[in-house]
């Protein structure tokens, strides 16, 4: 006998299964050119108090650090024109999306240049509420003069989340397999990209490339394609993305070993550059690609202070676009991970020392961030004596 209730239930179950396993995602947001800044806001905190980086976060008045160039590309850069006196920090960018994103989301960033250089620590990453309980996805992370990008997940609450060292479903190399911050001194589970063009000078010399991150209930996957390998389907005008056409990802964190659905809350996309801090400033890591520190010298005293015109000449993002694809509606006016209030501010000033113009309408918001290699002591350099603009 025909049972309408049973048949309807089966059909709904089938639709739910198809949704969970979806690989084709429609575009929901696109940020490029002068409209890039419309979807982002600035942090409430004035300096990097989460990873101990020696930076003040740029504000809308720092128009020499946040602008659109003549090629209609977005520039986010570290100040390299100011002579910073000892006990002060250097200005650098940090932007957070106004929206948050549930599983069923793909982020695509097309860049022609990534920040690099001694003491430089850039990242494109996401964060959930009440870090680390809501999870963190590090899509791109590099330090100093490394030639490769690193990816990671961070989870909390004594969670069980791991990545397999023997997985054949990805091309990257697992360096830490446990994602639980409590078990790894906040390193998360890290995977290195073996491509020499995924970060640093090699990335820029190759004309940049495209990073893709898929946040799904069955897995979190990250791809990188150098410029010559970027398919025509990955463009700023793409209406949708089919992740099954992208080949083997660099990183794959499977739900079979990590409870993604319960460990990762709504994520906010974040892009920033800090200096030194708990990762790039570690002497042993700095010495891998930069001159070793001597005597009482620190990363801060060696690179951040005084004239840094050459040191930070390459410390900038140059972005064609960031697109968001999702099978879910994003949440607007996201509450910051630290629960801080937002204050709206509008930038209409012209660009100083650069071509083009930046006119983002933004709100300030606070955000937390994992310390990649442990908390350490909170840096106190430069908390006093803030300058207002560059």
DRENDO-1510 file (C-alpha; in Angstrom, 1 decimal, always signed):
<recs>
REC; n; res; u; v; w
REC; 1; UNK; +0.0; +0.0; +0.0 .
REC; 2; UNK; +1.3; +3.5; -0.9 .
REC; 3; UNK; +2.4; +5.3; +2.3 .
REC; 4; UNK; +2.8; +9.0; +1.6 .
REC; 5; UNK; +4.4; +9.7; +5.0 .
REC; 6; UNK; +7.0; +6.9; +4.5 .
REC; 7; UNK; +7.8; +8.0; +1.0 .
REC; 8; UNK; +8.1; +11.6; +2.0 .
REC; 9; UNK; +10.5; +10.7; +4.8 .
REC; 10; UNK; +12.7; +8.6; +2.4 .
REC; 11; UNK; +12.8; +11.5; +0.0 .
REC; 12; UNK; +13.7; +14.0; +2.7 .
REC; 13; UNK; +16.4; +11.6; +4.0 .
REC; 14; UNK; +17.8; +11.3; +0.5 .
REC; 15; UNK; +17.9; +15.1; +0.1 .
REC; 16; UNK; +19.7; +15.4; +3.4 .
REC; 17; UNK; +22.3; +12.8; +2.4 .
REC; 18; UNK; +22.9; +14.6; -0.9 .
REC; 19; UNK; +23.3; +17.9; +0.9 .
REC; 20; UNK; +25.9; +16.5; +3.3 .
REC; 21; UNK; +27.8; +15.0; +0.4 .
REC; 22; UNK; +27.4; +18.1; -1.8 .
REC; 23; UNK; +30.4; +19.0; -4.0 .
REC; 24; UNK; +28.8; +21.7; -6.1 .
REC; 25; UNK; +28.4; +25.0; -4.2 .
REC; 26; UNK; +26.8; +28.2; -5.5 .
REC; 27; UNK; +28.6; +31.5; -5.1 .
REC; 28; UNK; +27.2; +33.6; -2.3 .
REC; 29; UNK; +29.8; +36.4; -1.9 .
REC; 30; UNK; +32.6; +37.9; -4.0 .
REC; 31; UNK; +35.1; +40.4; -2.7 .
REC; 32; UNK; +37.3; +42.2; -5.2 .
REC; 33; UNK; +38.6; +45.7; -6.0 .
REC; 34; UNK; +37.1; +48.5; -4.1 .
REC; 35; UNK; +34.2; +46.3; -3.0 .
REC; 36; UNK; +36.6; +43.9; -1.2 .
REC; 37; UNK; +36.4; +45.8; +2.1 .
REC; 38; UNK; +32.6; +45.8; +2.2 .
REC; 39; UNK; +32.5; +42.3; +3.7 .
REC; 40; UNK; +35.2; +42.8; +6.3 .
REC; 41; UNK; +35.7; +44.5; +9.6 .
REC; 42; UNK; +38.7; +45.5; +11.8 .
REC; 43; UNK; +39.6; +44.0; +15.1 .
REC; 44; UNK; +38.7; +45.9; +18.3 .
REC; 45; UNK; +42.0; +45.2; +20.0 .
REC; 46; UNK; +44.7; +47.7; +19.0 .
REC; 47; UNK; +47.6; +45.3; +19.0 .
REC; 48; UNK; +48.3; +41.5; +18.6 .
REC; 49; UNK; +47.6; +40.3; +22.1 .
REC; 50; UNK; +46.9; +36.7; +21.1 .
REC; 51; UNK; +50.1; +35.5; +19.3 .
REC; 52; UNK; +52.4; +38.1; +20.8 .
REC; 53; UNK; +53.3; +39.6; +17.4 .
REC; 54; UNK; +55.0; +43.0; +17.5 .
REC; 55; UNK; +52.3; +44.8; +15.5 .
REC; 56; UNK; +49.6; +47.4; +16.0 .
REC; 57; UNK; +46.6; +46.4; +13.9 .
REC; 58; UNK; +45.9; +48.8; +11.0 .
REC; 59; UNK; +42.9; +51.1; +11.2 .
REC; 60; UNK; +40.8; +52.6; +8.4 .
REC; 61; UNK; +43.1; +55.7; +8.6 .
REC; 62; UNK; +46.1; +53.6; +7.6 .
REC; 63; UNK; +45.3; +54.1; +3.9 .
REC; 64; UNK; +48.9; +53.4; +2.8 .
REC; 65; UNK; +48.5; +49.8; +4.1 .
REC; 66; UNK; +45.0; +49.0; +2.9 .
REC; 67; UNK; +44.2; +50.1; -0.7 .
REC; 68; UNK; +43.4; +49.0; -4.2 .
REC; 69; UNK; +46.2; +49.4; -6.8 .
REC; 70; UNK; +46.0; +50.4; -10.5 .
REC; 71; UNK; +45.5; +46.7; -11.4 .
REC; 72; UNK; +42.3; +46.7; -9.3 .
REC; 73; UNK; +44.1; +44.3; -6.8 .
REC; 74; UNK; +43.7; +44.6; -3.1 .
REC; 75; UNK; +46.9; +45.4; -1.2 .
REC; 76; UNK; +47.2; +44.6; +2.5 .
REC; 77; UNK; +50.7; +45.4; +3.7 .
REC; 78; UNK; +53.0; +45.9; +6.7 .
REC; 79; UNK; +54.3; +49.4; +7.2 .
REC; 80; UNK; +57.8; +49.7; +5.8 .
REC; 81; UNK; +58.2; +53.5; +5.6 .
REC; 82; UNK; +58.2; +54.4; +9.3 .
REC; 83; UNK; +61.2; +54.2; +11.5 .
REC; 84; UNK; +59.8; +52.5; +14.6 .
REC; 85; UNK; +61.4; +53.5; +17.9 .
REC; 86; UNK; +62.1; +50.9; +20.6 .
REC; 87; UNK; +59.1; +49.9; +22.7 .
REC; 88; UNK; +56.7; +50.6; +19.9 .
REC; 89; UNK; +55.2; +48.2; +17.4 .
REC; 90; UNK; +54.8; +48.4; +13.6 .
REC; 91; UNK; +51.4; +48.7; +11.9 .
REC; 92; UNK; +50.1; +45.6; +10.0 .
REC; 93; UNK; +46.7; +44.5; +8.6 .
REC; 94; UNK; +44.0; +42.2; +10.1 .
REC; 95; UNK; +40.6; +41.8; +8.6 .
REC; 96; UNK; +37.7; +39.6; +9.7 .
REC; 97; UNK; +34.5; +38.8; +7.7 .
REC; 98; UNK; +31.3; +40.2; +8.9 .
REC; 99; UNK; +29.6; +36.9; +8.2 .
REC; 100; UNK; +30.1; +33.5; +9.7 .
REC; 101; UNK; +30.0; +30.2; +7.8 .
REC; 102; UNK; +28.5; +26.8; +8.5 .
REC; 103; UNK; +29.7; +23.5; +7.1 .
REC; 104; UNK; +28.8; +23.4; +3.4 .
REC; 105; UNK; +31.1; +26.4; +2.6 .
REC; 106; UNK; +34.1; +26.8; +0.2 .
REC; 107; UNK; +36.5; +29.8; +0.4 .
REC; 108; UNK; +38.6; +30.7; -2.7 .
REC; 109; UNK; +41.4; +33.2; -2.6 .
REC; 110; UNK; +43.3; +34.2; -5.7 .
REC; 111; UNK; +46.6; +36.1; -4.9 .
REC; 112; UNK; +49.5; +37.2; -7.0 .
REC; 113; UNK; +51.7; +37.9; -4.0 .
REC; 114; UNK; +51.8; +36.6; -0.4 .
REC; 115; UNK; +53.7; +38.3; +2.4 .
REC; 116; UNK; +57.2; +36.9; +3.2 .
REC; 117; UNK; +60.5; +37.9; +4.7 .
REC; 118; UNK; +62.4; +37.5; +8.0 .
REC; 119; UNK; +60.0; +37.9; +11.0 .
REC; 120; UNK; +56.9; +37.9; +8.7 .
REC; 121; UNK; +54.0; +35.7; +9.7 .
REC; 122; UNK; +50.9; +35.9; +7.4 .
REC; 123; UNK; +47.8; +33.7; +7.5 .
REC; 124; UNK; +44.4; +33.1; +5.9 .
REC; 125; UNK; +42.4; +31.2; +8.5 .
REC; 126; UNK; +39.0; +30.8; +10.1 .
REC; 127; UNK; +37.8; +30.8; +13.7 .
REC; 128; UNK; +34.8; +29.6; +15.6 .
REC; 129; UNK; +33.2; +31.0; +18.8 .
REC; 130; UNK; +34.9; +30.6; +22.2 .
REC; 131; UNK; +38.2; +29.6; +20.8 .
REC; 132; UNK; +39.4; +26.8; +20.8 .
REC; 133; UNK; +36.0; +25.2; +21.5 .
REC; 134; UNK; +34.6; +26.4; +18.2 .
REC; 135; UNK; +37.6; +25.2; +16.2 .
REC; 136; UNK; +40.0; +26.9; +13.9 .
REC; 137; UNK; +41.0; +26.2; +10.3 .
REC; 138; UNK; +44.4; +27.5; +9.1 .
REC; 139; UNK; +44.1; +27.6; +5.3 .
REC; 140; UNK; +47.4; +29.3; +4.6 .
REC; 141; UNK; +50.2; +30.0; +7.0 .
REC; 142; UNK; +53.8; +30.8; +6.4 .
REC; 143; UNK; +56.8; +32.3; +8.2 .
REC; 144; UNK; +60.0; +34.1; +7.4 .
REC; 145; UNK; +61.6; +33.0; +4.2 .
REC; 146; UNK; +60.0; +29.5; +4.0 .
REC; 147; UNK; +59.2; +28.2; +0.6 .
REC; 148; UNK; +56.1; +26.3; +1.5 .
REC; 149; UNK; +52.7; +26.9; +3.1 .
REC; 150; UNK; +51.4; +25.1; +6.2 .
REC; 151; UNK; +47.8; +24.1; +7.0 .
REC; 152; UNK; +46.3; +23.1; +10.4 .
REC; 153; UNK; +43.2; +22.5; +12.5 .
REC; 154; UNK; +42.8; +23.5; +16.1 .
REC; 155; UNK; +40.2; +21.9; +18.4 .
REC; 156; UNK; +39.6; +22.1; +22.1 .
REC; 157; UNK; +37.5; +20.6; +25.0 .
REC; 158; UNK; +39.8; +17.5; +25.2 .
REC; 159; UNK; +38.5; +16.5; +21.8 .
REC; 160; UNK; +39.5; +13.6; +19.7 .
REC; 161; UNK; +40.5; +14.9; +16.3 .
REC; 162; UNK; +43.4; +13.5; +14.3 .
REC; 163; UNK; +44.7; +13.3; +10.8 .
REC; 164; UNK; +46.3; +10.2; +9.3 .
REC; 165; UNK; +50.0; +10.1; +8.6 .
REC; 166; UNK; +49.4; +7.5; +6.0 .
REC; 167; UNK; +46.5; +9.0; +4.1 .
REC; 168; UNK; +46.7; +8.6; +0.3 .
REC; 169; UNK; +43.9; +11.1; -0.2 .
REC; 170; UNK; +46.2; +14.2; +0.0 .
REC; 171; UNK; +49.5; +15.3; -1.3 .
REC; 172; UNK; +50.8; +17.2; +1.8 .
REC; 173; UNK; +53.0; +15.9; +4.6 .
REC; 174; UNK; +51.6; +15.5; +8.1 .
REC; 175; UNK; +53.9; +17.0; +10.7 .
REC; 176; UNK; +51.6; +16.8; +13.7 .
REC; 177; UNK; +48.7; +14.4; +13.7 .
REC; 178; UNK; +46.7; +15.5; +16.8 .
REC; 179; UNK; +44.5; +18.5; +16.4 .
REC; 180; UNK; +43.7; +18.9; +20.1 .
REC; 181; UNK; +45.4; +22.0; +21.4 .
REC; 182; UNK; +45.7; +20.6; +24.9 .
REC; 183; UNK; +47.8; +17.7; +23.6 .
REC; 184; UNK; +50.1; +19.7; +21.3 .
REC; 185; UNK; +50.9; +23.0; +23.1 .
REC; 186; UNK; +48.5; +24.8; +20.7 .
REC; 187; UNK; +50.2; +23.6; +17.5 .
REC; 188; UNK; +47.1; +21.9; +16.1 .
REC; 189; UNK; +47.5; +19.1; +13.5 .
REC; 190; UNK; +49.7; +20.5; +10.8 .
REC; 191; UNK; +50.3; +19.6; +7.2 .
REC; 192; UNK; +53.0; +21.1; +5.0 .
REC; 193; UNK; +52.5; +21.7; +1.3 .
REC; 194; UNK; +55.3; +20.1; -0.7 .
REC; 195; UNK; +55.0; +22.5; -3.6 .
REC; 196; UNK; +57.9; +25.1; -3.6 .
REC; 197; UNK; +55.5; +27.6; -5.2 .
REC; 198; UNK; +52.9; +27.5; -2.3 .
REC; 199; UNK; +54.5; +30.4; -0.3 .
REC; 200; UNK; +57.3; +32.9; -0.3 .
REC; 201; UNK; +59.5; +34.1; -3.2 .
REC; 202; UNK; +58.6; +31.0; -5.3 .
REC; 203; UNK; +54.9; +31.9; -5.0 .
REC; 204; UNK; +55.5; +35.4; -6.3 .
REC; 205; UNK; +57.8; +34.3; -9.0 .
REC; 206; UNK; +55.2; +31.9; -10.4 .
REC; 207; UNK; +52.6; +34.7; -10.6 .
REC; 208; UNK; +50.9; +33.5; -7.4 .
REC; 209; UNK; +48.0; +31.1; -7.4 .
REC; 210; UNK; +44.7; +30.0; -5.9 .
REC; 211; UNK; +43.9; +28.5; -2.5 .
REC; 212; UNK; +40.6; +26.6; -2.0 .
REC; 213; UNK; +39.3; +25.4; +1.3 .
REC; 214; UNK; +36.2; +23.2; +1.7 .
REC; 215; UNK; +34.4; +23.2; +5.0 .
REC; 216; UNK; +32.1; +20.2; +4.9 .
REC; 217; UNK; +30.7; +17.7; +7.4 .
REC; 218; UNK; +32.5; +14.8; +5.8 .
REC; 219; UNK; +35.9; +16.5; +5.7 .
REC; 220; UNK; +37.9; +19.8; +5.7 .
REC; 221; UNK; +40.0; +19.9; +2.5 .
REC; 222; UNK; +42.5; +22.5; +1.2 .
REC; 223; UNK; +43.9; +22.8; -2.3 .
REC; 224; UNK; +46.6; +25.0; -3.8 .
REC; 225; UNK; +47.1; +25.6; -7.5 .
REC; 226; UNK; +50.1; +27.6; -8.8 .
REC; 227; UNK; +49.2; +30.1; -11.5 .
REC; 228; UNK; +50.0; +28.0; -14.5 .
REC; 229; UNK; +47.7; +25.2; -13.1 .
REC; 230; UNK; +44.7; +27.3; -12.2 .
REC; 231; UNK; +41.7; +26.0; -14.1 .
REC; 232; UNK; +39.5; +28.4; -16.1 .
REC; 233; UNK; +36.6; +27.4; -13.8 .
REC; 234; UNK; +38.3; +29.2; -10.9 .
REC; 235; UNK; +37.6; +32.9; -11.7 .
REC; 236; UNK; +36.1; +35.9; -9.9 .
REC; 237; UNK; +33.0; +35.5; -12.0 .
REC; 238; UNK; +32.4; +31.8; -11.3 .
REC; 239; UNK; +28.8; +31.2; -10.3 .
REC; 240; UNK; +29.6; +27.9; -8.6 .
REC; 241; UNK; +32.4; +25.5; -7.7 .
REC; 242; UNK; +32.6; +21.7; -8.0 .
REC; 243; UNK; +35.3; +20.5; -5.6 .
REC; 244; UNK; +35.4; +17.0; -7.2 .
REC; 245; UNK; +37.0; +18.6; -10.3 .
REC; 246; UNK; +40.0; +20.0; -8.3 .
REC; 247; UNK; +42.0; +16.8; -8.0 .
REC; 248; UNK; +43.7; +15.5; -4.8 .
REC; 249; UNK; +43.8; +18.1; -2.1 .
REC; 250; UNK; +47.0; +19.1; -0.3 .
REC; 251; UNK; +45.3; +18.6; +3.0 .
REC; 252; UNK; +42.3; +16.5; +4.0 .
REC; 253; UNK; +40.9; +16.2; +7.5 .
REC; 254; UNK; +38.3; +13.4; +7.4 .
REC; 255; UNK; +35.3; +13.2; +9.7 .
REC; 256; UNK; +36.2; +9.5; +10.2 .
REC; 257; UNK; +39.0; +10.7; +12.6 .
REC; 258; UNK; +37.6; +14.1; +13.5 .
REC; 259; UNK; +34.1; +15.0; +14.6 .
REC; 260; UNK; +33.9; +18.1; +12.4 .
REC; 261; UNK; +30.2; +18.7; +12.9 .
REC; 262; UNK; +30.5; +18.9; +16.7 .
REC; 263; UNK; +33.9; +20.4; +17.0 .
REC; 264; UNK; +33.6; +23.3; +14.5 .
REC; 265; UNK; +31.1; +26.0; +15.1 .
REC; 266; UNK; +30.3; +28.8; +12.6 .
REC; 267; UNK; +33.6; +30.1; +11.2 .
REC; 268; UNK; +34.7; +33.6; +10.5 .
REC; 269; UNK; +37.3; +34.1; +7.7 .
REC; 270; UNK; +40.3; +36.1; +8.9 .
REC; 271; UNK; +43.4; +37.5; +7.0 .
REC; 272; UNK; +46.3; +39.0; +8.7 .
REC; 273; UNK; +50.0; +39.6; +8.9 .
REC; 274; UNK; +51.9; +39.7; +12.2 .
REC; 275; UNK; +55.6; +40.0; +13.0 .
REC; 276; UNK; +57.8; +37.8; +15.1 .
REC; 277; UNK; +55.5; +36.4; +17.8 .
REC; 278; UNK; +55.1; +32.8; +19.0 .
REC; 279; UNK; +55.9; +31.3; +15.6 .
REC; 280; UNK; +58.0; +33.4; +13.3 .
REC; 281; UNK; +59.9; +34.8; +16.2 .
REC; 282; UNK; +61.1; +31.5; +17.7 .
REC; 283; UNK; +64.9; +31.7; +17.3 .
REC; 284; UNK; +65.3; +28.1; +16.0 .
REC; 285; UNK; +62.6; +28.6; +13.4 .
REC; 286; UNK; +63.9; +32.0; +12.4 .
REC; 287; UNK; +67.4; +30.5; +11.9 .
REC; 288; UNK; +66.0; +28.0; +9.4 .
REC; 289; UNK; +65.7; +30.6; +6.7 .
REC; 290; UNK; +67.1; +33.8; +8.1 .
REC; 291; UNK; +70.4; +34.8; +9.9 .
REC; 292; UNK; +70.6; +33.3; +13.4 .
REC; 293; UNK; +70.1; +35.8; +16.2 .
REC; 294; UNK; +73.3; +36.7; +18.0 .
REC; 295; UNK; +73.8; +37.6; +21.7 .
REC; 296; UNK; +71.0; +39.5; +23.2 .
REC; 297; UNK; +69.4; +40.2; +19.8 .
REC; 298; UNK; +65.7; +39.3; +19.5 .
REC; 299; UNK; +63.4; +39.0; +16.5 .
REC; 300; UNK; +61.9; +42.3; +17.6 .
REC; 301; UNK; +65.1; +44.2; +18.0 .
REC; 302; UNK; +66.6; +42.8; +14.8 .
REC; 303; UNK; +63.7; +43.3; +12.4 .
REC; 304; UNK; +60.8; +45.4; +13.7 .
REC; 305; UNK; +62.4; +48.6; +15.0 .
REC; 306; UNK; +64.2; +51.3; +13.2 .
REC; 307; UNK; +64.3; +51.5; +9.4 .
REC; 308; UNK; +62.6; +48.4; +7.9 .
REC; 309; UNK; +62.1; +49.5; +4.3 .
REC; 310; UNK; +64.1; +46.5; +2.9 .
REC; 311; UNK; +63.0; +44.1; +5.6 .
REC; 312; UNK; +59.3; +44.4; +4.8 .
REC; 313; UNK; +59.4; +45.2; +1.1 .
REC; 314; UNK; +57.7; +41.9; +0.4 .
REC; 315; UNK; +55.4; +41.8; +3.4 .
REC; 316; UNK; +52.1; +42.3; +1.6 .
REC; 317; UNK; +49.1; +40.5; +0.2 .
REC; 318; UNK; +48.2; +41.4; -3.4 .
REC; 319; UNK; +44.7; +39.8; -4.0 .
REC; 320; UNK; +42.6; +39.4; -7.1 .
REC; 321; UNK; +39.6; +38.3; -5.2 .
REC; 322; UNK; +38.1; +36.2; -2.4 .
REC; 323; UNK; +35.0; +34.3; -3.3 .
REC; 324; UNK; +32.7; +32.4; -0.9 .
REC; 325; UNK; +30.5; +29.5; -2.1 .
REC; 326; UNK; +28.0; +27.9; +0.2 .
REC; 327; UNK; +24.9; +25.6; +0.3 .
REC; 328; UNK; +24.0; +27.5; +3.5 .
REC; 329; UNK; +23.0; +31.1; +4.2 .
REC; 330; UNK; +25.8; +32.9; +6.0 .
REC; 331; UNK; +25.1; +34.6; +9.3 .
REC; 332; UNK; +25.5; +38.4; +9.0 .
REC; 333; UNK; +26.7; +40.7; +11.8 .
REC; 334; UNK; +28.6; +38.0; +13.4 .
REC; 335; UNK; +29.3; +38.1; +17.1 .
REC; 336; UNK; +33.1; +38.3; +17.6 .
REC; 337; UNK; +34.7; +35.2; +19.2 .
REC; 338; UNK; +35.6; +37.3; +22.3 .
REC; 339; UNK; +32.1; +38.7; +22.5 .
REC; 340; UNK; +33.3; +42.3; +22.0 .
REC; 341; UNK; +30.9; +45.0; +20.7 .
REC; 342; UNK; +31.3; +46.4; +17.2 .
REC; 343; UNK; +31.7; +50.0; +16.3 .
REC; 344; UNK; +31.0; +51.1; +12.8 .
REC; 345; UNK; +33.5; +53.3; +10.9 .
REC; 346; UNK; +33.8; +54.3; +7.3 .
REC; 347; UNK; +36.9; +54.9; +5.2 .
REC; 348; UNK; +36.7; +57.4; +2.5 .
REC; 349; UNK; +40.2; +58.9; +2.6 .
REC; 350; UNK; +42.5; +58.7; -0.4 .
REC; 351; UNK; +45.5; +56.5; -0.6 .
REC; 352; UNK; +48.7; +58.0; +0.7 .
REC; 353; UNK; +51.9; +56.9; -1.0 .
REC; 354; UNK; +50.1; +54.6; -3.4 .
REC; 355; UNK; +47.8; +54.5; -6.4 .
REC; 356; UNK; +44.1; +53.6; -6.4 .
REC; 357; UNK; +41.7; +54.2; -3.6 .
REC; 358; UNK; +40.1; +52.3; -0.8 .
REC; 359; UNK; +36.6; +52.9; +0.3 .
REC; 360; UNK; +35.6; +50.1; +2.6 .
REC; 361; UNK; +32.6; +50.5; +4.9 .
REC; 362; UNK; +33.7; +48.5; +7.9 .
REC; 363; UNK; +33.0; +47.7; +11.6 .
REC; 364; UNK; +35.6; +47.0; +14.2 .
REC; 365; UNK; +35.4; +43.6; +15.9 .
REC; 366; UNK; +37.6; +41.6; +18.2 .
REC; 367; UNK; +38.9; +38.2; +17.4 .
REC; 368; UNK; +41.0; +35.5; +19.1 .
REC; 369; UNK; +43.7; +33.5; +17.5 .
REC; 370; UNK; +45.6; +30.4; +18.4 .
REC; 371; UNK; +49.2; +30.7; +19.3 .
REC; 372; UNK; +50.8; +28.2; +16.9 .
REC; 373; UNK; +53.6; +27.2; +19.2 .
REC; 374; UNK; +52.3; +28.0; +22.7 .
REC; 375; UNK; +51.0; +30.9; +24.6 .
REC; 376; UNK; +54.2; +32.4; +26.1 .
REC; 377; UNK; +54.2; +35.8; +27.8 .
REC; 378; UNK; +52.0; +38.6; +26.4 .
REC; 379; UNK; +54.3; +41.1; +24.5 .
REC; 380; UNK; +54.2; +44.5; +26.0 .
REC; 381; UNK; +56.3; +46.4; +23.5 .
REC; 382; UNK; +54.6; +49.5; +22.2 .
REC; 383; UNK; +51.3; +49.4; +24.2 .
REC; 384; UNK; +51.9; +53.0; +25.0 .
REC; 385; UNK; +52.6; +55.8; +22.5 .
REC; 386; UNK; +50.2; +54.7; +19.7 .
REC; 387; UNK; +50.4; +56.8; +16.5 .
REC; 388; UNK; +47.2; +57.4; +14.7 .
REC; 389; UNK; +48.0; +56.9; +11.1 .
REC; 390; UNK; +50.8; +56.2; +8.5 .
</recs>
